[in-house]
């Protein structure tokens, strides 16, 4: 199949599939067209704790799936962790240069090889307000990875994950969080709290009273339904109201 036809097929997948089975069938076909043997599309969560709430679809060997779930690797998988430090697809051979691998990480990667899963290519999926995710394509152990197709695999992963988000949103999985919509002043005060400033210091920086700062922070907490400043900061980072770049002014 010519590459333009593959791209059109991916767009069709994202826009038209209506069931999990349809998406799985399409992913098997696309995976083969790209020259891989396996695919895995999922949010990075502990699926044993929430089996049907987050998106997951794959054609990995059953023994590998059972081991994966039994050990809760959805959260600690080194491939998943590596995807958290980049915004573009990456070949698994690059993982040691992307994150510090522990002995347990190396054992997991070696076990995957023993189960027949060779080298792969992973496309990160970072959507503010929901668990991180990814779409991976992998070759049989011992088979060369089709590096020339990586740019198309990037598109495949993007479109496929968006299709999964759309399908799983109809099964009760929230693909977005309820936006709190802080006022400008509430966000300013929250930002300075995140930078480690107390109410007195924030009052001096913003030119308002200390009580006004405390009030803005309380109101921000109220909009998120939390009662601690730490939880407020977590929520604002989770939904994109604040970013680490904002906090550290990089």
Backbone as CSV, one residue per row, in Angstrom:
resi,resn,N_x,N_y,N_z,CA_x,CA_y,CA_z,C_x,C_y,C_z
1,UNK,0.855,-1.202,0.000,0.000,0.000,0.000,0.883,1.242,0.000
2,UNK,0.674,2.195,-0.896,1.486,3.420,-0.912,1.311,4.201,0.376
3,UNK,2.342,4.939,0.750,2.286,5.690,2.002,1.104,6.647,2.054
4,UNK,0.784,7.424,0.994,-0.385,8.307,1.091,-1.665,7.554,1.435
5,UNK,-1.825,6.324,0.928,-3.016,5.547,1.239,-3.036,5.151,2.716
6,UNK,-1.863,4.841,3.266,-1.783,4.526,4.691,-2.218,5.727,5.524
7,UNK,-1.748,6.918,5.158,-2.117,8.126,5.884,-3.631,8.341,5.837
8,UNK,-4.226,8.168,4.673,-5.674,8.337,4.555,-6.419,7.293,5.389
9,UNK,-5.884,6.090,5.450,-6.507,5.055,6.262,-6.481,5.440,7.739
10,UNK,-5.379,6.039,8.178,-5.260,6.447,9.576,-6.263,7.543,9.911
11,UNK,-6.406,8.497,9.011,-7.390,9.563,9.228,-8.785,8.974,9.332
12,UNK,-9.081,8.003,8.478,-10.381,7.349,8.509,-10.601,6.628,9.833
13,UNK,-9.534,5.979,10.345,-9.636,5.290,11.633,-10.047,6.266,12.733
14,UNK,-9.348,7.384,12.788,-9.595,8.352,13.856,-10.999,8.933,13.789
15,UNK,-11.537,9.080,12.585,-12.811,9.776,12.419,-14.021,8.860,12.355
16,UNK,-13.835,7.604,11.957,-14.993,6.798,11.608,-15.220,5.544,12.451
17,UNK,-14.176,4.955,13.046,-14.426,3.712,13.773,-15.408,3.961,14.909
18,UNK,-16.303,3.002,15.120,-17.366,3.183,16.100,-17.282,2.195,17.259
19,UNK,-16.468,1.163,17.136,-16.366,0.166,18.196,-14.905,-0.171,18.459
20,UNK,-14.658,-0.738,19.631,-13.323,-1.185,19.993,-12.835,-2.248,19.009
21,UNK,-13.745,-3.147,18.601,-13.362,-4.197,17.659,-12.942,-3.617,16.319
22,UNK,-13.669,-2.586,15.864,-13.306,-1.937,14.598,-11.904,-1.335,14.685
23,UNK,-11.623,-0.690,15.814,-10.313,-0.063,15.978,-9.215,-1.124,16.030
24,UNK,-9.474,-2.223,16.737,-8.482,-3.289,16.825,-8.190,-3.875,15.446
25,UNK,-9.241,-4.127,14.670,-9.063,-4.664,13.322,-8.252,-3.709,12.451
26,UNK,-8.580,-2.430,12.544,-7.857,-1.426,11.752,-6.401,-1.334,12.194
27,UNK,-6.149,-1.409,13.508,-4.781,-1.300,14.005,-3.931,-2.491,13.586
28,UNK,-4.522,-3.679,13.566,-3.783,-4.855,13.104,-3.356,-4.656,11.648
29,UNK,-4.282,-4.144,10.829,-3.980,-3.928,9.414,-2.911,-2.862,9.226
30,UNK,-3.041,-1.737,9.934,-2.072,-0.652,9.809,-0.701,-1.101,10.308
31,UNK,-0.684,-1.841,11.414,0.582,-2.322,11.968,1.329,-3.167,10.942
32,UNK,0.611,-4.031,10.277,1.246,-4.878,9.253,1.709,-4.050,8.068
33,UNK,0.914,-3.080,7.649,1.305,-2.231,6.526,2.584,-1.454,6.838
34,UNK,2.768,-1.106,8.100,3.960,-0.365,8.504,5.184,-1.267,8.654
35,UNK,4.982,-2.574,8.621,6.097,-3.503,8.725,6.365,-4.009,10.129
36,UNK,5.463,-3.725,11.077,5.584,-4.224,12.441,4.668,-5.436,12.620
37,UNK,4.824,-6.114,13.775,3.955,-7.251,14.079,3.027,-6.987,15.261
38,UNK,3.395,-6.080,16.151,2.607,-5.821,17.353,2.285,-4.337,17.494
39,UNK,1.186,-4.071,18.174,0.857,-2.696,18.558,0.321,-2.715,19.985
40,UNK,0.462,-1.610,20.673,-0.087,-1.458,22.021,-0.468,0.003,22.203
41,UNK,-1.730,0.230,22.479,-2.273,1.584,22.615,-2.920,1.662,23.990
42,UNK,-2.446,2.578,24.850,-3.012,2.607,26.201,-2.698,3.904,26.930
43,UNK,-3.539,4.183,27.931,-3.180,5.167,28.940,-2.226,4.487,29.921
44,UNK,-1.412,5.268,30.605,-0.408,4.718,31.500,-0.961,4.664,32.922
45,UNK,-1.770,3.664,33.172,-2.395,3.502,34.481,-2.286,2.040,34.904
46,UNK,-2.639,1.768,36.153,-2.675,0.402,36.662,-4.009,-0.212,36.249
47,UNK,-4.004,-1.049,35.230,-5.254,-1.579,34.699,-5.901,-2.601,35.614
48,UNK,-5.135,-3.189,36.517,-5.734,-4.102,37.478,-6.649,-3.347,38.438
49,UNK,-6.311,-2.074,38.693,-7.117,-1.263,39.610,-8.311,-0.627,38.905
50,UNK,-8.203,-0.340,37.613,-9.290,0.292,36.856,-9.378,-0.372,35.479
51,UNK,-9.902,-1.604,35.416,-9.806,-2.401,34.197,-10.494,-1.843,32.971
52,UNK,-11.580,-1.094,33.132,-12.336,-0.650,31.956,-12.423,0.863,31.819
53,UNK,-11.746,1.589,32.668,-11.918,3.038,32.665,-10.993,3.750,31.694
54,UNK,-9.763,3.269,31.552,-8.804,3.915,30.659,-8.662,3.098,29.375
55,UNK,-8.168,3.755,28.339,-8.059,3.100,27.033,-6.903,2.105,27.018
56,UNK,-7.161,0.928,26.455,-6.089,-0.043,26.206,-6.512,-0.993,25.095
57,UNK,-5.616,-1.179,24.154,-5.850,-2.084,23.037,-4.479,-2.565,22.554
58,UNK,-4.320,-3.861,22.351,-3.017,-4.376,21.904,-3.193,-5.779,21.345
59,UNK,-2.153,-6.256,20.681,-2.136,-7.647,20.219,-0.868,-8.358,20.687
60,UNK,-0.351,-7.957,21.859,0.825,-8.592,22.430,0.502,-10.047,22.824
61,UNK,1.518,-10.891,22.954,1.282,-12.270,23.413,0.554,-12.289,24.759
62,UNK,-0.334,-13.266,24.921,-1.158,-13.322,26.126,-0.318,-13.453,27.382
63,UNK,0.760,-14.242,27.335,1.592,-14.414,28.530,2.223,-13.098,28.966
64,UNK,2.607,-12.278,27.982,3.195,-10.985,28.306,2.151,-10.060,28.917
65,UNK,0.938,-10.093,28.374,-0.141,-9.266,28.925,-0.412,-9.642,30.383
66,UNK,-0.491,-10.955,30.665,-0.785,-11.396,32.027,0.311,-10.969,32.997
67,UNK,1.565,-11.105,32.584,2.680,-10.685,33.438,2.624,-9.175,33.663
68,UNK,2.336,-8.456,32.606,2.274,-6.992,32.647,1.237,-6.530,33.670
69,UNK,0.059,-7.123,33.614,-1.006,-6.725,34.530,-0.716,-7.170,35.953
70,UNK,-0.181,-8.369,36.085,0.078,-8.918,37.416,1.071,-8.066,38.187
71,UNK,1.996,-7.437,37.476,3.027,-6.625,38.127,2.760,-5.124,38.007
72,UNK,1.583,-4.744,37.531,1.215,-3.326,37.470,2.163,-2.482,36.659
73,UNK,2.625,-3.006,35.505,3.640,-2.299,34.730,3.090,-1.132,33.924
74,UNK,1.765,-0.948,33.911,1.204,0.178,33.178,1.744,1.508,33.657
75,UNK,2.143,1.567,34.927,2.666,2.813,35.500,4.188,2.866,35.419
76,UNK,4.863,1.731,35.655,6.325,1.740,35.776,7.070,1.293,34.525
77,UNK,6.375,0.853,33.501,6.999,0.399,32.255,8.033,1.418,31.773
78,UNK,9.303,1.006,31.560,10.320,1.972,31.122,10.004,2.609,29.773
79,UNK,9.296,1.878,28.899,8.889,2.482,27.626,7.918,3.633,27.888
80,UNK,6.973,3.425,28.787,6.033,4.481,29.138,6.762,5.660,29.768
81,UNK,7.677,5.385,30.686,8.387,6.479,31.359,9.220,7.273,30.375
82,UNK,9.820,6.605,29.412,10.598,7.323,28.405,9.699,8.235,27.581
83,UNK,8.468,7.807,27.331,7.549,8.633,26.537,7.149,9.904,27.262
84,UNK,7.357,9.952,28.575,6.998,11.134,29.354,8.009,12.263,29.215
85,UNK,9.163,11.988,28.619,10.192,13.020,28.525,10.399,13.494,27.084
86,UNK,9.466,13.191,26.204,9.571,13.649,24.828,8.179,13.863,24.252
87,UNK,8.108,14.627,23.180,6.825,14.876,22.523,6.751,14.227,21.147
88,UNK,7.794,13.517,20.752,7.813,12.858,19.448,8.111,11.373,19.630
89,UNK,7.813,10.591,18.591,8.051,9.167,18.662,9.534,8.839,18.784
90,UNK,9.832,7.688,19.396,11.218,7.292,19.599,11.364,5.778,19.466
91,UNK,12.529,5.374,18.980,12.868,3.958,18.884,13.308,3.469,20.263
92,UNK,12.963,2.249,20.618,13.267,1.745,21.947,14.767,1.652,22.222
93,UNK,15.581,1.579,21.198,17.024,1.537,21.429,17.534,2.834,22.051
94,UNK,16.733,3.898,21.985,17.134,5.191,22.548,16.785,5.316,24.029
95,UNK,16.025,4.379,24.570,15.524,4.522,25.940,16.638,4.716,26.965
96,UNK,17.757,3.971,26.914,18.814,4.192,27.925,19.368,5.609,27.935
97,UNK,19.281,6.319,26.814,19.754,7.697,26.757,18.680,8.685,27.199
98,UNK,17.439,8.208,27.336,16.323,9.094,27.673,16.020,9.087,29.165
99,UNK,16.114,7.926,29.799,15.844,7.812,31.234,16.903,6.918,31.870
100,UNK,17.067,7.046,33.181,17.992,6.172,33.911,17.301,4.836,34.156
101,UNK,17.841,3.775,33.594,17.241,2.456,33.731,17.716,1.777,35.017
102,UNK,16.764,1.231,35.768,17.090,0.465,36.964,17.297,-0.999,36.565
103,UNK,17.856,-1.808,37.456,17.964,-3.240,37.153,16.605,-3.865,36.830
104,UNK,15.549,-3.409,37.519,14.210,-3.943,37.243,13.765,-3.562,35.833
105,UNK,14.080,-2.330,35.405,13.739,-1.899,34.047,14.413,-2.797,33.015
106,UNK,15.685,-3.066,33.214,16.429,-3.878,32.256,15.872,-5.303,32.222
107,UNK,15.439,-5.784,33.382,14.855,-7.128,33.441,13.535,-7.172,32.672
108,UNK,12.743,-6.101,32.777,11.463,-6.043,32.060,11.693,-6.040,30.555
109,UNK,12.644,-5.232,30.098,12.933,-5.174,28.672,13.452,-6.518,28.166
110,UNK,14.275,-7.178,28.969,14.805,-8.487,28.577,13.687,-9.524,28.538
111,UNK,12.768,-9.458,29.497,11.660,-10.406,29.523,10.765,-10.230,28.304
112,UNK,10.543,-8.970,27.895,9.766,-8.724,26.690,10.394,-9.396,25.487
113,UNK,11.732,-9.349,25.405,12.446,-10.019,24.326,12.205,-11.526,24.384
114,UNK,12.225,-12.078,25.601,12.001,-13.515,25.765,10.600,-13.917,25.328
115,UNK,9.646,-12.984,25.464,8.274,-13.256,25.060,8.056,-13.032,23.565
116,UNK,9.126,-12.691,22.841,9.029,-12.544,21.396,8.883,-11.130,20.898
117,UNK,8.950,-10.143,21.803,8.784,-8.745,21.409,10.166,-8.120,21.235
118,UNK,10.481,-7.703,20.023,11.789,-7.136,19.745,11.818,-5.633,19.909
119,UNK,12.491,-4.957,19.009,12.597,-3.505,19.074,11.271,-2.870,18.662
120,UNK,11.053,-1.623,19.101,9.789,-0.968,18.786,9.932,0.530,18.644
121,UNK,8.795,1.154,18.395,8.715,2.605,18.203,7.471,3.082,18.945
122,UNK,7.634,4.072,19.819,6.533,4.547,20.662,6.232,6.011,20.389
123,UNK,4.948,6.310,20.278,4.467,7.675,20.053,3.793,8.162,21.336
124,UNK,4.318,9.202,22.000,3.704,9.703,23.237,2.356,10.368,22.962
125,UNK,1.498,10.349,23.971,0.205,11.049,23.900,0.016,11.790,25.212
126,UNK,0.201,13.110,25.193,0.084,13.930,26.393,-1.081,14.896,26.215
127,UNK,-2.162,14.669,26.940,-3.331,15.539,26.873,-3.559,16.119,28.268
128,UNK,-3.475,17.449,28.438,-3.683,18.034,29.770,-5.023,17.595,30.355
129,UNK,-4.982,17.194,31.630,-6.211,16.826,32.305,-6.531,15.354,32.285
130,UNK,-5.672,14.518,31.696,-5.914,13.087,31.742,-4.594,12.345,31.850
131,UNK,-4.692,11.052,32.165,-3.488,10.245,32.286,-2.706,10.252,30.980
132,UNK,-1.402,10.226,31.098,-0.571,10.142,29.903,-0.784,8.795,29.227
133,UNK,-0.450,8.750,27.949,-0.620,7.518,27.211,0.375,7.422,26.079
134,UNK,0.231,6.376,25.276,1.125,6.196,24.130,0.564,5.148,23.197
135,UNK,1.109,5.130,22.004,0.819,4.084,21.032,2.157,3.535,20.555
136,UNK,2.373,2.244,20.747,3.631,1.618,20.375,3.438,0.600,19.263
137,UNK,4.454,0.491,18.428,4.522,-0.550,17.407,5.809,-1.328,17.650
138,UNK,5.769,-2.650,17.530,6.950,-3.461,17.807,7.098,-4.579,16.786
139,UNK,8.334,-5.005,16.607,8.657,-6.105,15.709,8.884,-7.378,16.500
140,UNK,8.818,-8.518,15.826,9.207,-9.776,16.450,10.667,-9.684,16.877
141,UNK,11.001,-10.373,17.978,12.390,-10.417,18.423,13.265,-10.969,17.301
142,UNK,14.372,-10.301,17.055,15.290,-10.739,16.022,15.006,-10.183,14.646
143,UNK,13.866,-9.503,14.492,13.537,-8.925,13.192,13.896,-7.445,13.189
144,UNK,14.407,-6.960,12.069,14.825,-5.560,11.966,13.614,-4.637,12.078
145,UNK,13.820,-3.503,12.745,12.775,-2.493,12.856,12.784,-1.623,11.600
146,UNK,11.632,-1.424,10.961,11.590,-0.634,9.712,11.740,0.864,9.965
147,UNK,12.989,1.328,10.178,13.237,2.714,10.570,12.729,3.724,9.549
148,UNK,12.720,3.368,8.277,12.288,4.320,7.243,10.818,4.690,7.378
149,UNK,10.074,3.890,8.134,8.640,4.125,8.246,8.292,4.897,9.512
150,UNK,9.286,5.271,10.340,9.014,5.928,11.618,8.151,7.194,11.475
151,UNK,8.385,8.063,10.481,7.523,9.252,10.375,6.050,8.908,10.176
152,UNK,5.774,7.842,9.416,4.385,7.423,9.221,3.850,6.754,10.487
153,UNK,4.721,6.044,11.209,4.310,5.448,12.480,3.934,6.534,13.487
154,UNK,4.631,7.669,13.426,4.269,8.798,14.286,2.831,9.227,14.025
155,UNK,2.474,9.385,12.758,1.102,9.738,12.397,0.132,8.654,12.840
156,UNK,0.516,7.404,12.624,-0.347,6.286,13.003,-0.681,6.334,14.488
157,UNK,0.356,6.540,15.309,0.131,6.587,16.748,-0.753,7.743,17.161
158,UNK,-0.547,8.914,16.562,-1.357,10.087,16.892,-2.836,9.859,16.574
159,UNK,-3.116,9.428,15.351,-4.504,9.224,14.941,-5.159,8.081,15.713
160,UNK,-4.415,7.003,15.929,-4.978,5.851,16.624,-5.329,6.194,18.069
161,UNK,-4.441,6.930,18.747,-4.726,7.257,20.140,-5.933,8.178,20.241
162,UNK,-6.058,9.106,19.313,-7.220,10.004,19.341,-8.502,9.219,19.107
163,UNK,-8.443,8.218,18.236,-9.624,7.373,18.019,-9.994,6.635,19.303
164,UNK,-8.980,6.127,20.017,-9.241,5.423,21.272,-9.849,6.353,22.313
165,UNK,-9.357,7.579,22.408,-9.912,8.549,23.360,-11.387,8.792,23.066
166,UNK,-11.718,8.895,21.789,-13.117,9.127,21.421,-13.992,7.927,21.806
167,UNK,-13.516,6.711,21.544,-14.296,5.523,21.866,-14.452,5.339,23.363
168,UNK,-13.355,5.499,24.101,-13.423,5.255,25.548,-14.200,6.347,26.275
169,UNK,-14.306,7.523,25.696,-15.109,8.565,26.338,-16.572,8.151,26.401
170,UNK,-17.007,7.301,25.482,-18.376,6.797,25.496,-18.587,5.650,26.458
171,UNK,-17.499,5.175,27.084,-17.599,4.072,28.046,-17.417,4.549,29.472
172,UNK,-17.526,5.846,29.676,-17.437,6.376,31.029,-16.085,6.919,31.397
173,UNK,-15.095,6.797,30.482,-13.782,7.371,30.772,-13.791,8.840,30.415
174,UNK,-13.437,9.694,31.360,-13.404,11.125,31.094,-12.113,11.481,30.399
175,UNK,-12.207,11.957,29.164,-11.005,12.330,28.429,-10.531,13.723,28.808
176,UNK,-11.329,14.486,29.520,-10.902,15.791,29.986,-11.374,15.988,31.419
177,UNK,-10.758,16.911,32.112,-11.209,17.253,33.450,-12.079,18.490,33.373
178,UNK,-12.866,18.700,34.411,-13.694,19.899,34.469,-12.798,21.105,34.701
179,UNK,-12.772,22.007,33.750,-11.907,23.170,33.855,-12.373,24.076,34.991
180,UNK,-11.430,24.473,35.850,-11.801,25.295,36.999,-11.956,26.758,36.624
181,UNK,-11.286,27.211,35.557,-11.399,28.592,35.096,-11.084,29.592,36.212
182,UNK,-9.832,29.595,36.647,-9.401,30.574,37.642,-9.402,31.965,37.033
183,UNK,-9.658,32.967,37.879,-9.497,34.337,37.416,-8.008,34.637,37.256
184,UNK,-7.703,35.733,36.581,-6.291,36.093,36.398,-5.583,36.249,37.734
185,UNK,-6.259,36.881,38.695,-5.622,37.121,39.984,-5.473,35.821,40.771
186,UNK,-6.458,34.942,40.688,-6.347,33.652,41.360,-5.186,32.842,40.786
187,UNK,-5.044,32.901,39.469,-3.936,32.182,38.843,-2.602,32.801,39.252
188,UNK,-2.517,34.128,39.302,-1.275,34.794,39.711,-0.864,34.355,41.116
189,UNK,-1.829,34.359,42.036,-1.521,33.981,43.417,-1.108,32.511,43.491
190,UNK,-1.810,31.655,42.753,-1.473,30.231,42.747,-0.078,30.003,42.175
191,UNK,0.262,30.752,41.137,1.582,30.624,40.530,2.675,30.968,41.524
192,UNK,2.480,32.056,42.280,3.521,32.442,43.241,3.581,31.471,44.417
193,UNK,2.441,30.870,44.767,2.471,29.798,45.773,3.325,28.649,45.255
194,UNK,3.142,28.308,43.986,3.916,27.218,43.382,5.402,27.549,43.360
195,UNK,5.738,28.823,43.298,7.146,29.239,43.298,7.725,29.335,44.699
196,UNK,6.931,28.931,45.696,7.440,28.852,47.054,7.252,30.093,47.895
197,UNK,6.444,31.049,47.442,6.246,32.292,48.182,5.082,32.173,49.166
198,UNK,5.220,32.824,50.302,4.139,32.900,51.280,3.205,34.053,50.959
199,UNK,2.102,34.151,51.697,1.104,35.186,51.411,1.688,36.589,51.546
200,UNK,2.528,36.828,52.558,3.102,38.163,52.746,3.961,38.540,51.548
201,UNK,4.799,37.595,51.085,5.671,37.879,49.944,4.859,38.115,48.674
202,UNK,3.814,37.300,48.484,2.976,37.450,47.284,2.277,38.806,47.305
203,UNK,1.834,39.221,48.495,1.164,40.517,48.626,2.102,41.646,48.195
204,UNK,3.370,41.569,48.605,4.334,42.587,48.215,4.584,42.568,46.701
205,UNK,4.661,41.373,46.124,4.936,41.236,44.681,3.778,41.784,43.853
206,UNK,2.540,41.487,44.268,1.369,41.867,43.474,0.781,43.223,43.872
207,UNK,1.259,43.779,44.977,0.755,45.081,45.398,-0.641,45.043,45.963
208,UNK,-0.978,43.971,46.673,-2.290,43.835,47.305,-2.060,43.471,48.764
209,UNK,-3.146,43.351,49.530,-3.005,43.001,50.933,-2.785,41.501,51.101
210,UNK,-2.236,41.138,52.240,-1.996,39.724,52.531,-3.310,38.954,52.588
211,UNK,-4.344,39.587,53.163,-5.650,38.932,53.240,-6.242,38.709,51.846
212,UNK,-6.003,39.655,50.944,-6.506,39.486,49.575,-5.858,38.284,48.912
213,UNK,-4.568,38.103,49.124,-3.872,36.940,48.576,-4.477,35.657,49.129
214,UNK,-4.649,35.607,50.449,-5.219,34.411,51.075,-6.612,34.125,50.521
215,UNK,-7.394,35.183,50.299,-8.744,35.012,49.765,-8.714,34.436,48.346
216,UNK,-7.811,34.961,47.510,-7.704,34.454,46.140,-7.311,32.978,46.129
217,UNK,-6.397,32.602,47.011,-5.965,31.204,47.061,-7.108,30.322,47.555
218,UNK,-7.842,30.775,48.570,-8.994,30.005,49.055,-10.021,29.821,47.952
219,UNK,-10.279,30.873,47.197,-11.259,30.786,46.113,-10.784,29.846,45.011
220,UNK,-9.485,29.873,44.745,-8.936,28.942,43.744,-9.103,27.502,44.213
221,UNK,-8.819,27.261,45.485,-9.028,25.920,46.040,-10.491,25.513,45.909
222,UNK,-11.385,26.454,46.198,-12.814,26.166,46.118,-13.244,25.796,44.716
223,UNK,-12.676,26.451,43.722,-13.051,26.156,42.336,-12.623,24.750,41.922
224,UNK,-11.563,24.254,42.549,-11.122,22.892,42.258,-11.710,21.870,43.231
225,UNK,-12.396,22.334,44.257,-12.978,21.416,45.219,-11.950,20.753,46.117
226,UNK,-10.850,21.474,46.420,-9.820,20.940,47.307,-9.639,21.895,48.481
227,UNK,-9.010,21.392,49.542,-8.837,22.234,50.731,-7.380,22.414,51.128
228,UNK,-6.469,21.994,50.277,-5.046,22.150,50.569,-4.345,22.779,49.366
229,UNK,-3.379,23.621,49.647,-2.657,24.291,48.567,-1.870,23.296,47.707
230,UNK,-1.355,22.260,48.339,-0.609,21.256,47.573,-1.502,20.620,46.518
231,UNK,-2.730,20.276,46.908,-3.662,19.676,45.959,-4.053,20.672,44.869
232,UNK,-4.157,21.941,45.217,-4.448,22.974,44.224,-3.362,23.009,43.162
233,UNK,-2.101,22.961,43.592,-0.993,23.002,42.643,-0.999,21.769,41.740
234,UNK,-1.285,20.601,42.322,-1.344,19.381,41.521,-2.422,19.498,40.450
235,UNK,-3.586,20.016,40.841,-4.699,20.141,39.893,-4.367,21.105,38.762
236,UNK,-3.738,22.223,39.091,-3.435,23.207,38.044,-2.371,22.685,37.079
237,UNK,-1.439,21.883,37.585,-0.458,21.264,36.697,-1.116,20.189,35.842
238,UNK,-2.048,19.462,36.424,-2.696,18.351,35.714,-3.531,18.842,34.547
239,UNK,-4.256,19.961,34.744,-5.152,20.396,33.657,-4.533,21.472,32.762
240,UNK,-3.267,21.833,33.027,-2.588,22.776,32.153,-2.761,24.238,32.509
241,UNK,-3.473,24.537,33.617,-3.605,25.930,34.037,-2.232,26.523,34.340
242,UNK,-1.386,25.718,34.975,0.014,26.081,35.179,0.891,25.002,34.557
243,UNK,2.095,25.385,34.181,3.061,24.424,33.678,4.346,24.546,34.481
244,UNK,5.194,23.538,34.374,6.485,23.613,35.065,7.319,24.768,34.539
245,UNK,7.144,25.096,33.262,7.856,26.247,32.690,7.416,27.531,33.375
246,UNK,6.097,27.671,33.630,5.600,28.839,34.356,6.259,28.938,35.735
247,UNK,6.289,27.816,36.424,6.761,27.823,37.808,8.239,28.144,37.899
248,UNK,9.031,27.521,37.024,10.484,27.702,37.101,10.999,28.792,36.181
249,UNK,10.084,29.422,35.444,10.409,30.577,34.588,11.544,30.272,33.621
250,UNK,11.502,29.059,33.026,12.545,28.682,32.081,12.191,29.189,30.695
